[in-house]
Amino acid sequence: SYSLPCGAGIIDWDGVMQALKDVGFDGVLSFEMGGYADTEDTRKYIQESKEYIEKAMARVGLTVEK
């Protein structure tokens, strides 16, 4: 199973975001993290993943609606 926080593994998130931009994707983007107990570390990983994805989106010129 692949359950590292976003940015900690081998996925090219900038490439993923660029591909979504290139095809005009304008839907909802979500991520799921499995294999973690509900701990403070888990909440930290979720926050770090969210921030990482938002930065990857910004690097390719996608806007983040909050």
Disulfide bonds with the S-S distance in Angstrom:
none
